[in-house]
């Protein structure tokens, strides 16, 4: 259980780190009058995550 807790903690920290970066990018885009959301990019990220999950045996 201890190892699983450590992995869960690591995953959560990575998600938080990614979220901080996304928020910074959003602020910069807003400053320059650019659209904050990019549906094309969102789809690319999801597709890439699904591909990685499939390759590593994660059932989604």
PDB file of N, CA, C and O in Angstrom, chain B, residues numbered from 101:
ATOM      1  N   UNK B 101       0.822  -1.209   0.000  1.00  0.00           N
ATOM      2  CA  UNK B 101       0.000   0.000   0.000  1.00  0.00           C
ATOM      3  C   UNK B 101       0.860   1.265   0.000  1.00  0.00           C
ATOM      4  O   UNK B 101       0.514   2.263  -0.632  1.00  0.00           O
ATOM      5  N   UNK B 102       1.964   1.210   0.703  1.00  0.00           N
ATOM      6  CA  UNK B 102       2.819   2.387   0.795  1.00  0.00           C
ATOM      7  C   UNK B 102       3.320   2.813  -0.592  1.00  0.00           C
ATOM      8  O   UNK B 102       3.367   4.004  -0.899  1.00  0.00           O
ATOM      9  N   UNK B 103       3.689   1.849  -1.416  1.00  0.00           N
ATOM     10  CA  UNK B 103       4.170   2.151  -2.766  1.00  0.00           C
ATOM     11  C   UNK B 103       3.052   2.768  -3.614  1.00  0.00           C
ATOM     12  O   UNK B 103       3.291   3.711  -4.368  1.00  0.00           O
ATOM     13  N   UNK B 104       1.839   2.234  -3.488  1.00  0.00           N
ATOM     14  CA  UNK B 104       0.701   2.796  -4.225  1.00  0.00           C
ATOM     15  C   UNK B 104       0.415   4.228  -3.786  1.00  0.00           C
ATOM     16  O   UNK B 104       0.113   5.089  -4.612  1.00  0.00           O
ATOM     17  N   UNK B 105       0.510   4.475  -2.494  1.00  0.00           N
ATOM     18  CA  UNK B 105       0.300   5.837  -1.992  1.00  0.00           C
ATOM     19  C   UNK B 105       1.351   6.787  -2.561  1.00  0.00           C
ATOM     20  O   UNK B 105       1.044   7.925  -2.915  1.00  0.00           O
ATOM     21  N   UNK B 106       2.587   6.313  -2.643  1.00  0.00           N
ATOM     22  CA  UNK B 106       3.668   7.128  -3.197  1.00  0.00           C
ATOM     23  C   UNK B 106       3.410   7.441  -4.676  1.00  0.00           C
ATOM     24  O   UNK B 106       3.601   8.574  -5.119  1.00  0.00           O
ATOM     25  N   UNK B 107       2.978   6.440  -5.424  1.00  0.00           N
ATOM     26  CA  UNK B 107       2.674   6.642  -6.844  1.00  0.00           C
ATOM     27  C   UNK B 107       1.510   7.620  -7.007  1.00  0.00           C
ATOM     28  O   UNK B 107       1.558   8.505  -7.860  1.00  0.00           O
ATOM     29  N   UNK B 108       0.479   7.462  -6.200  1.00  0.00           N
ATOM     30  CA  UNK B 108      -0.670   8.374  -6.245  1.00  0.00           C
ATOM     31  C   UNK B 108      -0.231   9.799  -5.943  1.00  0.00           C
ATOM     32  O   UNK B 108      -0.672  10.743  -6.599  1.00  0.00           O
ATOM     33  N   UNK B 109       0.637   9.955  -4.951  1.00  0.00           N
ATOM     34  CA  UNK B 109       1.156  11.278  -4.593  1.00  0.00           C
ATOM     35  C   UNK B 109       1.944  11.869  -5.768  1.00  0.00           C
ATOM     36  O   UNK B 109       1.793  13.048  -6.090  1.00  0.00           O
ATOM     37  N   UNK B 110       2.786  11.045  -6.408  1.00  0.00           N
ATOM     38  CA  UNK B 110       3.578  11.517  -7.549  1.00  0.00           C
ATOM     39  C   UNK B 110       2.688  11.938  -8.719  1.00  0.00           C
ATOM     40  O   UNK B 110       2.920  12.976  -9.339  1.00  0.00           O
ATOM     41  N   UNK B 111       1.678  11.133  -9.014  1.00  0.00           N
ATOM     42  CA  UNK B 111       0.745  11.465 -10.100  1.00  0.00           C
ATOM     43  C   UNK B 111       0.040  12.787  -9.804  1.00  0.00           C
ATOM     44  O   UNK B 111      -0.084  13.644 -10.679  1.00  0.00           O
ATOM     45  N   UNK B 112      -0.416  12.941  -8.575  1.00  0.00           N
ATOM     46  CA  UNK B 112      -1.127  14.159  -8.176  1.00  0.00           C
ATOM     47  C   UNK B 112      -0.221  15.377  -8.294  1.00  0.00           C
ATOM     48  O   UNK B 112      -0.657  16.434  -8.750  1.00  0.00           O
ATOM     49  N   UNK B 113       1.037  15.237  -7.888  1.00  0.00           N
ATOM     50  CA  UNK B 113       1.987  16.348  -7.997  1.00  0.00           C
ATOM     51  C   UNK B 113       2.225  16.723  -9.458  1.00  0.00           C
ATOM     52  O   UNK B 113       2.321  17.906  -9.787  1.00  0.00           O
ATOM     53  N   UNK B 114       2.321  15.726 -10.331  1.00  0.00           N
ATOM     54  CA  UNK B 114       2.520  16.010 -11.753  1.00  0.00           C
ATOM     55  C   UNK B 114       1.308  16.708 -12.362  1.00  0.00           C
ATOM     56  O   UNK B 114       1.457  17.626 -13.169  1.00  0.00           O
ATOM     57  N   UNK B 115       0.123  16.279 -11.978  1.00  0.00           N
ATOM     58  CA  UNK B 115      -1.096  16.935 -12.470  1.00  0.00           C
ATOM     59  C   UNK B 115      -1.134  18.387 -11.989  1.00  0.00           C
ATOM     60  O   UNK B 115      -1.487  19.288 -12.750  1.00  0.00           O
ATOM     61  N   UNK B 116      -0.773  18.609 -10.732  1.00  0.00           N
ATOM     62  CA  UNK B 116      -0.753  19.972 -10.189  1.00  0.00           C
ATOM     63  C   UNK B 116       0.277  20.828 -10.923  1.00  0.00           C
ATOM     64  O   UNK B 116       0.019  21.992 -11.231  1.00  0.00           O
ATOM     65  N   UNK B 117       1.447  20.246 -11.202  1.00  0.00           N
ATOM     66  CA  UNK B 117       2.492  20.972 -11.931  1.00  0.00           C
ATOM     67  C   UNK B 117       2.008  21.351 -13.329  1.00  0.00           C
ATOM     68  O   UNK B 117       2.220  22.475 -13.784  1.00  0.00           O
ATOM     69  N   UNK B 118       1.359  20.404 -14.003  1.00  0.00           N
ATOM     70  CA  UNK B 118       0.831  20.669 -15.338  1.00  0.00           C
ATOM     71  C   UNK B 118      -0.228  21.768 -15.289  1.00  0.00           C
ATOM     72  O   UNK B 118      -0.268  22.643 -16.154  1.00  0.00           O
ATOM     73  N   UNK B 119      -1.077  21.713 -14.277  1.00  0.00           N
ATOM     74  CA  UNK B 119      -2.131  22.713 -14.138  1.00  0.00           C
ATOM     75  C   UNK B 119      -1.545  24.112 -13.931  1.00  0.00           C
ATOM     76  O   UNK B 119      -2.042  25.084 -14.498  1.00  0.00           O
ATOM     77  N   UNK B 120      -0.488  24.212 -13.119  1.00  0.00           N
ATOM     78  CA  UNK B 120       0.153  25.524 -12.902  1.00  0.00           C
ATOM     79  C   UNK B 120       0.691  26.078 -14.218  1.00  0.00           C
ATOM     80  O   UNK B 120       0.549  27.266 -14.504  1.00  0.00           O
ATOM     81  N   UNK B 121       1.308  25.210 -15.013  1.00  0.00           N
ATOM     82  CA  UNK B 121       1.859  25.643 -16.301  1.00  0.00           C
ATOM     83  C   UNK B 121       0.741  26.085 -17.238  1.00  0.00           C
ATOM     84  O   UNK B 121       0.857  27.113 -17.905  1.00  0.00           O
ATOM     85  N   UNK B 122      -0.337  25.311 -17.290  1.00  0.00           N
ATOM     86  CA  UNK B 122      -1.485  25.660 -18.139  1.00  0.00           C
ATOM     87  C   UNK B 122      -2.052  27.024 -17.736  1.00  0.00           C
ATOM     88  O   UNK B 122      -2.383  27.840 -18.597  1.00  0.00           O
ATOM     89  N   UNK B 123      -2.160  27.267 -16.440  1.00  0.00           N
ATOM     90  CA  UNK B 123      -2.684  28.558 -15.974  1.00  0.00           C
ATOM     91  C   UNK B 123      -1.767  29.708 -16.381  1.00  0.00           C
ATOM     92  O   UNK B 123      -2.246  30.771 -16.775  1.00  0.00           O
ATOM     93  N   UNK B 124      -0.448  29.504 -16.289  1.00  0.00           N
ATOM     94  CA  UNK B 124       0.505  30.537 -16.707  1.00  0.00           C
ATOM     95  C   UNK B 124       0.364  30.823 -18.199  1.00  0.00           C
ATOM     96  O   UNK B 124       0.359  31.978 -18.624  1.00  0.00           O
ATOM     97  N   UNK B 125       0.249  29.761 -18.983  1.00  0.00           N
ATOM     98  CA  UNK B 125       0.084  29.929 -20.431  1.00  0.00           C
ATOM     99  C   UNK B 125      -1.208  30.691 -20.724  1.00  0.00           C
ATOM    100  O   UNK B 125      -1.231  31.574 -21.582  1.00  0.00           O
ATOM    101  N   UNK B 126      -2.272  30.351 -20.016  1.00  0.00           N
ATOM    102  CA  UNK B 126      -3.550  31.044 -20.193  1.00  0.00           C
ATOM    103  C   UNK B 126      -3.444  32.535 -19.906  1.00  0.00           C
ATOM    104  O   UNK B 126      -4.003  33.355 -20.634  1.00  0.00           O
ATOM    105  N   UNK B 127      -2.722  32.885 -18.841  1.00  0.00           N
ATOM    106  CA  UNK B 127      -2.541  34.303 -18.496  1.00  0.00           C
ATOM    107  C   UNK B 127      -1.763  35.040 -19.583  1.00  0.00           C
ATOM    108  O   UNK B 127      -2.104  36.162 -19.956  1.00  0.00           O
ATOM    109  N   UNK B 128      -0.722  34.396 -20.079  1.00  0.00           N
ATOM    110  CA  UNK B 128       0.085  35.018 -21.137  1.00  0.00           C
ATOM    111  C   UNK B 128      -0.751  35.204 -22.401  1.00  0.00           C
ATOM    112  O   UNK B 128      -0.708  36.264 -23.024  1.00  0.00           O
ATOM    113  N   UNK B 129      -1.506  34.183 -22.777  1.00  0.00           N
ATOM    114  CA  UNK B 129      -2.366  34.297 -23.958  1.00  0.00           C
ATOM    115  C   UNK B 129      -3.362  35.434 -23.792  1.00  0.00           C
ATOM    116  O   UNK B 129      -3.608  36.197 -24.726  1.00  0.00           O
ATOM    117  N   UNK B 130      -3.930  35.540 -22.603  1.00  0.00           N
ATOM    118  CA  UNK B 130      -4.914  36.591 -22.339  1.00  0.00           C
ATOM    119  C   UNK B 130      -4.273  37.974 -22.471  1.00  0.00           C
ATOM    120  O   UNK B 130      -4.881  38.893 -23.021  1.00  0.00           O
ATOM    121  N   UNK B 131      -3.043  38.118 -21.965  1.00  0.00           N
ATOM    122  CA  UNK B 131      -2.332  39.395 -22.058  1.00  0.00           C
ATOM    123  C   UNK B 131      -2.127  39.824 -23.510  1.00  0.00           C
ATOM    124  O   UNK B 131      -2.143  41.014 -23.825  1.00  0.00           O
ATOM    125  N   UNK B 132      -1.937  38.848 -24.382  1.00  0.00           N
ATOM    126  CA  UNK B 132      -1.696  39.142 -25.788  1.00  0.00           C
ATOM    127  C   UNK B 132      -2.963  39.094 -26.630  1.00  0.00           C
ATOM    128  O   UNK B 132      -2.907  39.179 -27.857  1.00  0.00           O
ATOM    129  N   UNK B 133      -4.103  38.959 -25.963  1.00  0.00           N
ATOM    130  CA  UNK B 133      -5.372  38.959 -26.667  1.00  0.00           C
ATOM    131  C   UNK B 133      -5.624  37.703 -27.489  1.00  0.00           C
ATOM    132  O   UNK B 133      -6.409  37.714 -28.437  1.00  0.00           O
ATOM    133  N   UNK B 134      -4.954  36.630 -27.119  1.00  0.00           N
ATOM    134  CA  UNK B 134      -5.125  35.362 -27.830  1.00  0.00           C
ATOM    135  C   UNK B 134      -6.200  34.524 -27.155  1.00  0.00           C
ATOM    136  O   UNK B 134      -6.457  34.689 -25.962  1.00  0.00           O
ATOM    137  N   UNK B 135      -6.829  33.627 -27.907  1.00  0.00           N
ATOM    138  CA  UNK B 135      -7.810  32.737 -27.280  1.00  0.00           C
ATOM    139  C   UNK B 135      -7.117  31.865 -26.229  1.00  0.00           C
ATOM    140  O   UNK B 135      -6.040  31.319 -26.470  1.00  0.00           O
ATOM    141  N   UNK B 136      -7.740  31.746 -25.085  1.00  0.00           N
ATOM    142  CA  UNK B 136      -7.142  30.976 -23.991  1.00  0.00           C
ATOM    143  C   UNK B 136      -7.282  29.483 -24.250  1.00  0.00           C
ATOM    144  O   UNK B 136      -6.374  28.709 -23.947  1.00  0.00           O
ATOM    145  N   UNK B 137      -8.409  29.084 -24.805  1.00  0.00           N
ATOM    146  CA  UNK B 137      -8.617  27.664 -25.079  1.00  0.00           C
ATOM    147  C   UNK B 137      -8.307  27.360 -26.539  1.00  0.00           C
ATOM    148  O   UNK B 137      -8.493  28.196 -27.423  1.00  0.00           O
ATOM    149  N   UNK B 138      -7.831  26.149 -26.765  1.00  0.00           N
ATOM    150  CA  UNK B 138      -7.492  25.698 -28.107  1.00  0.00           C
ATOM    151  C   UNK B 138      -8.008  24.268 -28.243  1.00  0.00           C
ATOM    152  O   UNK B 138      -7.342  23.316 -27.837  1.00  0.00           O
ATOM    153  N   UNK B 139      -9.194  24.129 -28.813  1.00  0.00           N
ATOM    154  CA  UNK B 139      -9.829  22.816 -28.911  1.00  0.00           C
ATOM    155  C   UNK B 139      -8.989  21.832 -29.715  1.00  0.00           C
ATOM    156  O   UNK B 139      -8.962  20.641 -29.406  1.00  0.00           O
ATOM    157  N   UNK B 140      -8.307  22.320 -30.740  1.00  0.00           N
ATOM    158  CA  UNK B 140      -7.438  21.446 -31.531  1.00  0.00           C
ATOM    159  C   UNK B 140      -6.334  20.875 -30.644  1.00  0.00           C
ATOM    160  O   UNK B 140      -6.055  19.677 -30.684  1.00  0.00           O
ATOM    161  N   UNK B 141      -5.718  21.726 -29.854  1.00  0.00           N
ATOM    162  CA  UNK B 141      -4.650  21.286 -28.949  1.00  0.00           C
ATOM    163  C   UNK B 141      -5.208  20.331 -27.899  1.00  0.00           C
ATOM    164  O   UNK B 141      -4.579  19.322 -27.581  1.00  0.00           O
ATOM    165  N   UNK B 142      -6.375  20.641 -27.366  1.00  0.00           N
ATOM    166  CA  UNK B 142      -7.009  19.757 -26.378  1.00  0.00           C
ATOM    167  C   UNK B 142      -7.198  18.355 -26.951  1.00  0.00           C
ATOM    168  O   UNK B 142      -6.909  17.360 -26.287  1.00  0.00           O
ATOM    169  N   UNK B 143      -7.683  18.287 -28.186  1.00  0.00           N
ATOM    170  CA  UNK B 143      -7.898  16.990 -28.839  1.00  0.00           C
ATOM    171  C   UNK B 143      -6.575  16.250 -29.035  1.00  0.00           C
ATOM    172  O   UNK B 143      -6.504  15.034 -28.858  1.00  0.00           O
ATOM    173  N   UNK B 144      -5.521  16.998 -29.405  1.00  0.00           N
ATOM    174  CA  UNK B 144      -4.197  16.393 -29.584  1.00  0.00           C
ATOM    175  C   UNK B 144      -3.688  15.799 -28.270  1.00  0.00           C
ATOM    176  O   UNK B 144      -3.157  14.688 -28.249  1.00  0.00           O
ATOM    177  N   UNK B 145      -3.852  16.537 -27.188  1.00  0.00           N
ATOM    178  CA  UNK B 145      -3.391  16.081 -25.873  1.00  0.00           C
ATOM    179  C   UNK B 145      -4.133  14.816 -25.459  1.00  0.00           C
ATOM    180  O   UNK B 145      -3.527  13.862 -24.971  1.00  0.00           O
ATOM    181  N   UNK B 146      -5.440  14.814 -25.654  1.00  0.00           N
ATOM    182  CA  UNK B 146      -6.250  13.641 -25.293  1.00  0.00           C
ATOM    183  C   UNK B 146      -5.855  12.441 -26.145  1.00  0.00           C
ATOM    184  O   UNK B 146      -5.715  11.330 -25.634  1.00  0.00           O
ATOM    185  N   UNK B 147      -5.676  12.664 -27.438  1.00  0.00           N
ATOM    186  CA  UNK B 147      -5.281  11.572 -28.336  1.00  0.00           C
ATOM    187  C   UNK B 147      -3.927  10.997 -27.915  1.00  0.00           C
ATOM    188  O   UNK B 147      -3.750   9.780 -27.865  1.00  0.00           O
ATOM    189  N   UNK B 148      -2.982  11.878 -27.617  1.00  0.00           N
ATOM    190  CA  UNK B 148      -1.652  11.436 -27.203  1.00  0.00           C
ATOM    191  C   UNK B 148      -1.726  10.646 -25.897  1.00  0.00           C
ATOM    192  O   UNK B 148      -1.075   9.611 -25.757  1.00  0.00           O
ATOM    193  N   UNK B 149      -2.514  11.132 -24.947  1.00  0.00           N
ATOM    194  CA  UNK B 149      -2.659  10.442 -23.662  1.00  0.00           C
ATOM    195  C   UNK B 149      -3.272   9.060 -23.854  1.00  0.00           C
ATOM    196  O   UNK B 149      -2.848   8.096 -23.217  1.00  0.00           O
ATOM    197  N   UNK B 150      -4.265   8.962 -24.729  1.00  0.00           N
ATOM    198  CA  UNK B 150      -4.892   7.667 -25.004  1.00  0.00           C
ATOM    199  C   UNK B 150      -3.904   6.706 -25.656  1.00  0.00           C
ATOM    200  O   UNK B 150      -3.875   5.518 -25.334  1.00  0.00           O
ATOM    201  N   UNK B 151      -3.095   7.228 -26.574  1.00  0.00           N
ATOM    202  CA  UNK B 151      -2.092   6.394 -27.239  1.00  0.00           C
ATOM    203  C   UNK B 151      -1.076   5.870 -26.235  1.00  0.00           C
ATOM    204  O   UNK B 151      -0.737   4.686 -26.244  1.00  0.00           O
ATOM    205  N   UNK B 152      -0.596   6.747 -25.379  1.00  0.00           N
ATOM    206  CA  UNK B 152       0.370   6.338 -24.353  1.00  0.00           C
ATOM    207  C   UNK B 152      -0.262   5.317 -23.419  1.00  0.00           C
ATOM    208  O   UNK B 152       0.360   4.314 -23.070  1.00  0.00           O
ATOM    209  N   UNK B 153      -1.492   5.577 -23.019  1.00  0.00           N
ATOM    210  CA  UNK B 153      -2.193   4.649 -22.125  1.00  0.00           C
ATOM    211  C   UNK B 153      -2.303   3.271 -22.764  1.00  0.00           C
ATOM    212  O   UNK B 153      -2.043   2.256 -22.119  1.00  0.00           O
ATOM    213  N   UNK B 154      -2.688   3.244 -24.022  1.00  0.00           N
ATOM    214  CA  UNK B 154      -2.852   1.972 -24.730  1.00  0.00           C
ATOM    215  C   UNK B 154      -1.521   1.226 -24.818  1.00  0.00           C
ATOM    216  O   UNK B 154      -1.463   0.018 -24.586  1.00  0.00           O
ATOM    217  N   UNK B 155      -0.450   1.955 -25.155  1.00  0.00           N
ATOM    218  CA  UNK B 155       0.877   1.341 -25.288  1.00  0.00           C
ATOM    219  C   UNK B 155       1.396   0.792 -23.960  1.00  0.00           C
ATOM    220  O   UNK B 155       2.161  -0.172 -23.936  1.00  0.00           O
ATOM    221  N   UNK B 156       0.981   1.406 -22.872  1.00  0.00           N
ATOM    222  CA  UNK B 156       1.474   0.982 -21.558  1.00  0.00           C
ATOM    223  C   UNK B 156       0.506   0.058 -20.831  1.00  0.00           C
ATOM    224  O   UNK B 156       0.725  -0.296 -19.672  1.00  0.00           O
ATOM    225  N   UNK B 157      -0.564  -0.330 -21.516  1.00  0.00           N
ATOM    226  CA  UNK B 157      -1.486  -1.303 -20.938  1.00  0.00           C
ATOM    227  C   UNK B 157      -2.519  -0.733 -19.988  1.00  0.00           C
ATOM    228  O   UNK B 157      -3.124  -1.470 -19.209  1.00  0.00           O
ATOM    229  N   UNK B 158      -2.725   0.572 -20.045  1.00  0.00           N
ATOM    230  CA  UNK B 158      -3.739   1.199 -19.199  1.00  0.00           C
ATOM    231  C   UNK B 158      -5.077   1.099 -19.920  1.00  0.00           C
ATOM    232  O   UNK B 158      -5.212   1.559 -21.055  1.00  0.00           O
ATOM    233  N   UNK B 159      -6.048   0.509 -19.272  1.00  0.00           N
ATOM    234  CA  UNK B 159      -7.371   0.327 -19.859  1.00  0.00           C
ATOM    235  C   UNK B 159      -8.221   1.567 -19.585  1.00  0.00           C
ATOM    236  O   UNK B 159      -8.570   1.854 -18.440  1.00  0.00           O
ATOM    237  N   UNK B 160      -8.550   2.299 -20.659  1.00  0.00           N
ATOM    238  CA  UNK B 160      -9.378   3.499 -20.477  1.00  0.00           C
ATOM    239  C   UNK B 160     -10.662   3.387 -21.252  1.00  0.00           C
ATOM    240  O   UNK B 160     -11.485   4.302 -21.219  1.00  0.00           O
TER     241      UNK B 160
END
